[in-house]
Amino acid sequence: MTIDTPKRLGALALAAVFALGACSSTGGSSSAPAASNGQSSAAPASSGGGSESPATGAAPQVPTEQVTLQGAGATFPAPLYQVWFETYTEQHPNIKIDYQANGSGAGIKAITEGTVDFGASDAPMKDEEIAKLPQGTTVLHVPTALGAVVVIFNLPGVSTLKLDADNVAGIFLGTIKKWNDPAIAANNSGVTLPDKEILVVHRSDGSGTTNAFTTYLDTVSADWHSKVGAGKEVNWPTGVGAAGNDGVAGGVKQTEGAVGYVELNYAAQAQLAMADLKNADGQFVAASTDGVTAAAASVAAQFPADFRQPPIINAKGADAYPIASYTYLLMDENQKDATKGQAIVAFTWWALNDGQGMEKDLGYAPLPKTVQEKAVDQLHKIQAGGSALWP
């Protein structure tokens, strides 16, 4: 089976958006199906006959034993991960990867409690969350992709909408109540905005998407900063909650006058209208992977040593999109099961190399080169029984 065309990748991503939506709402999981041919044309097989890492030389070995890895967490990268898991299992039929897309907060909780082999989060762990790890546990943050958080809306007859920071903050604070409010109209000359109540749809679960979006609001609005703040979960001043990116997308799609926030890939695959946001250079920009790349590149030199990069808000540059963030795999530096640890290292190496080429077609931005190299180097830290799994 070939999945290296944009059409095939897009179809898989769209299926994952809705199939994994059930996971975030009901606690279900997805797994990569085993393949009969053991090889994919999407990318060359890694390890045990793999290619060379541009950062660190020979690829890590893939274990030959049957291995099942359990993961849980962020919904934003779930469509990408589904494609990755399927492709990797085609190349290595003895490796099966199950992933429960139940939100970044759940992913952090699961890796903390040791109920999964890896977690996933769009928000880096906070100091207080790291303090809750069992004694002697070190969790590595390995970035895998970048995304944009977009404002989606449902206004029949309105295809283009421009919002500045005050508009976005006012809408989500509940102080801007109608779509034809003069503050919105001022940015949308020539657009007939309806005299219609605004319904805010926000996340009901702990979410890295919420963390990035509320970090933006906390940065651009003094009122939001004093009344609400930022985090994976906040006390929303207005609106209704929905679980997962898919839940918010579905709520907006089904309700005229609704507005919400989701990751770019969800909005694009579900064909939802997205507002153009005013960036730090005063330009109204549409969300795009190129805009995310521009934002990430502007701060890549300052990528933190502990890999806990906060959301990238209002990065400089005419093309930079104002709300961008990394998503991370979370893994224990000291693996209890050497074979599983070896499989995690080998898969993650593949994702950071061959997997990066699949990202743009799925609505994600690949890692900047310098960050990709640092992420690969992180894998050398993973060990079992005191010995590095990839020396």
Secondary structure, DSSP 8 states (H G I E B T S, - for coil): ----SHHHHHHHHHHHHHHHHHHHHH---EE----SSS--SSS---SSS--EETTTEE-----SS-EEEEEEE-STTHHHHHHHHHHHHHH-TTEEEEEEE--HHHHHHHHHHT-SSEEEESS---HHHHHTS-TT--EEEEEEEEEEEEEEE--TT----EE-HHHHHHHHHTS--BTT-HHHHTT-TT----S-B-EEEEE-S--HHHHHHHHHHHHH-HHHHHHT--SSS---SSSEEESHHHHHHHHHHTSTTEEEEEEHHHHHHTT-EE-EEE-TTS-EE---HHHHHHHHHHHGGG--TT-----EES-SSTT--SEEEEEEEEEESB-SSHHHHHHHHHHHHHHHTGGGGGTGGGT-B---HHHHHHHHHHGGG-EETTEES--
